[in-house]
Amino acid sequence: MANTPPATVADIDTFDELIDARSPGEFLEDHLPGAINLPVLNDAERAHVGTVYKQVSSFEAKKIGAAWVSRNIAQHLEAHFADKPKSWRPLIYCWRGGSRSGSLTHVLQKIGFDARQLDGGYKAYRRAVVADLDTLPAQCVFVVVCGPTGSGKSRLLQALAAQGGQVLDLEALAAHRGSLLGALPDQAQPNQKSFESAVWARLRRFNSSQAIFVESESKKIGTLRVPEALINRMRESACLRLEVPQSDRITLLMEEYTHYLGDPVSLQTQLGHLTQLRGHETIQAWQAMIQAQDWHGLVGDLLATHYDPAYFKSLNKNYAASQQDRSYALNDISLAGFSALAAQVLTDLYTDTTSI
């Protein structure tokens, strides 16, 4: 297999496993979706080899690196590859498709595995992601789920996905609910590259001839930017508009933000960031409600004073109403209620060609 040509990014779905031979730090920053990390040099080893390369010579660096690479590959052979059948086909990559992935690929091929090296490595993959995120959205038909804060947009997306609908849940991929209070209590946001990799992985697997449901996001979700071509395509798409009574919206929000109800100090701190926008008097009123644990009153006032005005201003600007839109009134916010609504949406989608 010595003359086996390297694979390309377009081939990645044809392999049994994707193996990232880079260091754990490089892998953590971003990697091919679904890849596992089997480093041939760890972070400290890679840094040391790089230092020797710059300060001494490439020859000395390669001698040191080769010894570590050999030991690390031996460990992987004993731990990860021992039970793999001869028919197993892995794709190996490193930063540029150079010596790190080449070493591991060479050893696996000598054993008899049909291992391939990714041509151009992670850098080639990253170029493909950037290029595809500029072009894939234009090939997709989106239905944008709109509705003021607390309407259960994320729950509807989950119900649609459970019934076979194509869903791009950007907030789930971004690990953030998209507002001042949107940070998740037990999960940090990924970095921008990892977020884009996750979006790319979803988009490339969708059937572009069928509708893809997505929430009416802003340009940023927490600290992350939605790819420009994607947000532009979303803003020119038909909308599904949710109408939910305010009392139910308050109930949904209290269910989804229970971590703040159990940590009032954190909630007070976060709301304090709105002082310049909403004024000291409003913030003091909210702080008093928190002290009194008047959660229903607090959430209702936050919706009326802050979230709804901001949402409808943004909605009118970015997701203006069109004749293709369809509105749905939701009066049952139980799991069964969202499931029934999802079924109705999917039925309408495939039977009524005049709307979404």
Backbone hydrogen bonds, N-H to C=O, Kabsch-Sander energy under -0.5 kcal/mol:
donor,donor_aa,acceptor,acceptor_aa,energy
4,T,1,M,-1.9
7,A,117,Q,-2.3
11,D,8,T,-1.7
12,I,9,V,-1.4
14,T,11,D,-2.4
15,F,12,I,-1.1
16,D,89,R,-2.4
17,E,89,R,-1.1
19,I,17,E,-0.5
19,I,91,L,-3.3
20,D,18,L,-0.5
20,D,36,I,-3.2
21,A,19,I,-0.7
21,A,93,Y,-3.0
27,F,23,S,-2.3
28,L,24,P,-2.5
29,E,25,G,-1.5
30,D,26,E,-1.5
35,A,32,L,-2.3
36,I,18,L,-2.4
38,L,20,D,-2.1
38,L,36,I,-0.7
40,V,21,A,-2.0
41,L,21,A,-0.5
46,R,42,N,-2.8
47,A,43,D,-2.3
48,H,44,A,-2.3
49,V,45,E,-2.6
50,G,46,R,-2.2
51,T,47,A,-2.0
52,V,48,H,-2.5
53,Y,49,V,-2.4
54,K,50,G,-1.9
55,Q,51,T,-2.9
56,V,52,V,-2.6
57,S,52,V,-1.1
61,A,57,S,-1.9
62,K,58,S,-2.6
63,K,59,F,-1.9
64,I,60,E,-2.1
65,G,61,A,-3.0
66,A,62,K,-2.7
67,A,63,K,-1.5
68,W,64,I,-1.8
69,V,65,G,-3.1
70,S,66,A,-2.5
71,R,67,A,-2.1
72,N,68,W,-2.8
73,I,69,V,-2.7
74,A,70,S,-2.1
75,Q,71,R,-2.0
76,H,72,N,-2.1
77,L,73,I,-2.6
78,E,74,A,-1.9
79,A,75,Q,-2.2
80,H,76,H,-2.9
81,F,76,H,-1.9
84,K,81,F,-1.5
88,W,85,P,-1.7
91,L,17,E,-2.8
92,I,116,R,-3.2
93,Y,19,I,-2.2
102,G,98,G,-2.2
103,S,99,S,-2.6
104,L,100,R,-1.5
105,T,101,S,-2.6
106,H,102,G,-2.4
107,V,103,S,-2.0
108,L,104,L,-2.3
109,Q,105,T,-2.6
110,K,106,H,-2.2
111,I,107,V,-1.7
112,G,108,L,-1.4
113,F,108,L,-2.2
114,D,86,K,-0.5
114,D,88,W,-0.7
115,A,113,F,-1.6
116,R,90,P,-2.2
118,L,92,I,-2.8
119,D,7,A,-3.3
119,D,117,Q,-0.6
121,G,118,L,-1.9
122,Y,94,C,-3.2
123,K,95,W,-2.4
123,K,120,G,-0.5
124,A,120,G,-1.2
124,A,121,G,-0.6
125,Y,121,G,-1.8
126,R,122,Y,-3.1
127,R,123,K,-2.1
128,A,124,A,-1.9
129,V,125,Y,-2.3
130,V,126,R,-2.4
131,A,127,R,-2.3
132,D,128,A,-2.9
133,L,129,V,-2.5
134,D,130,V,-0.7
134,D,131,A,-0.8
135,T,131,A,-0.7
135,T,132,D,-0.8
136,L,132,D,-3.6
138,A,135,T,-0.6
139,Q,135,T,-0.6
139,Q,136,L,-1.6
140,C,137,P,-1.6
141,V,210,Q,-0.5
142,F,140,C,-0.6
143,V,212,I,-2.5
144,V,238,A,-2.6
145,V,143,V,-0.6
145,V,214,V,-3.1
146,C,144,V,-0.7
146,C,240,L,-3.4
151,S,148,P,-1.5
156,L,152,G,-2.3
157,L,153,K,-2.2
158,Q,154,S,-2.1
159,A,155,R,-2.2
160,L,156,L,-2.7
161,A,157,L,-2.5
162,A,158,Q,-2.1
163,Q,159,A,-1.0
163,Q,160,L,-0.6
164,G,161,A,-1.7
165,G,160,L,-2.9
166,Q,211,A,-0.6
167,V,165,G,-0.6
168,L,213,F,-3.0
169,D,167,V,-0.7
170,L,168,L,-1.3
173,L,169,D,-1.9
174,A,170,L,-2.2
175,A,171,E,-0.7
175,A,172,A,-0.5
176,H,171,E,-1.9
177,R,182,G,-2.2
182,G,179,S,-2.1
184,L,175,A,-0.7
187,Q,184,L,-0.7
195,F,191,N,-2.3
196,E,192,Q,-2.5
197,S,193,K,-2.3
198,A,194,S,-2.2
199,V,195,F,-2.4
200,W,196,E,-2.7
201,A,197,S,-2.5
202,R,198,A,-1.7
203,L,199,V,-2.7
204,R,200,W,-2.3
205,R,202,R,-1.2
206,F,202,R,-0.7
206,F,203,L,-1.0
208,S,206,F,-0.9
210,Q,207,N,-2.0
212,I,141,V,-2.4
213,F,166,Q,-3.3
214,V,143,V,-2.1
215,E,168,L,-0.5
216,S,145,V,-1.9
217,E,215,E,-2.2
221,I,224,L,-2.6
222,G,220,K,-0.6
224,L,221,I,-1.9
226,V,219,K,-3.2
230,L,227,P,-0.5
231,I,227,P,-2.4
232,N,228,E,-2.3
233,R,229,A,-1.8
234,M,230,L,-2.5
235,R,231,I,-1.9
236,E,232,N,-0.6
236,E,233,R,-0.8
237,S,234,M,-1.6
238,A,142,F,-0.6
240,L,144,V,-3.1
241,R,239,C,-0.6
241,R,326,R,-2.6
242,L,146,C,-2.9
242,L,240,L,-0.6
243,E,328,Y,-2.6
244,V,242,L,-0.5
249,R,245,P,-2.0
250,I,246,Q,-2.5
251,T,247,S,-1.7
252,L,248,D,-2.6
253,L,249,R,-2.5
254,M,250,I,-2.2
255,E,251,T,-1.7
256,E,252,L,-2.1
257,Y,253,L,-1.8
258,T,255,E,-0.7
260,Y,257,Y,-1.3
261,L,257,Y,-1.1
262,G,258,T,-1.6
263,D,260,Y,-1.0
266,S,263,D,-0.6
267,L,263,D,-1.7
268,Q,264,P,-2.6
269,T,265,V,-2.2
270,Q,266,S,-2.4
271,L,267,L,-2.5
272,G,268,Q,-1.6
273,H,269,T,-0.6
273,H,270,Q,-1.4
274,L,271,L,-2.0
275,T,272,G,-1.6
278,R,274,L,-3.3
279,G,275,T,-2.7
283,I,279,G,-2.0
284,Q,280,H,-2.7
285,A,281,E,-1.8
286,W,282,T,-2.1
287,Q,283,I,-2.6
288,A,284,Q,-2.0
289,M,285,A,-1.8
290,I,286,W,-2.1
291,Q,287,Q,-2.4
292,A,288,A,-2.1
293,Q,290,I,-1.2
294,D,289,M,-2.9
295,W,293,Q,-1.8
298,L,294,D,-2.5
299,V,295,W,-2.7
300,G,296,H,-2.2
301,D,297,G,-2.2
302,L,298,L,-2.7
303,L,299,V,-2.3
304,A,300,G,-2.3
305,T,301,D,-3.0
306,H,302,L,-2.0
307,Y,302,L,-2.5
308,D,303,L,-2.7
310,A,306,H,-1.7
311,Y,307,Y,-2.8
312,F,308,D,-2.7
313,K,309,P,-1.7
314,S,310,A,-2.1
315,L,311,Y,-3.1
316,N,312,F,-2.3
317,K,313,K,-1.2
318,N,314,S,-2.9
319,Y,315,L,-2.7
325,D,322,S,-1.3
326,R,239,C,-1.8
328,Y,241,R,-2.8
330,L,243,E,-2.9
331,N,329,A,-0.5
338,F,334,S,-2.2
339,S,335,L,-2.1
340,A,336,A,-2.5
341,L,337,G,-2.1
342,A,338,F,-2.5
343,A,339,S,-2.1
344,Q,340,A,-2.1
345,V,341,L,-2.7
346,L,342,A,-2.5
347,T,343,A,-2.1
348,D,344,Q,-2.7
349,L,345,V,-2.5
350,Y,346,L,-1.6
351,T,347,T,-0.8
351,T,348,D,-0.7
352,D,348,D,-2.3
353,T,351,T,-0.6
355,S,352,D,-0.8
356,I,324,Q,-0.7
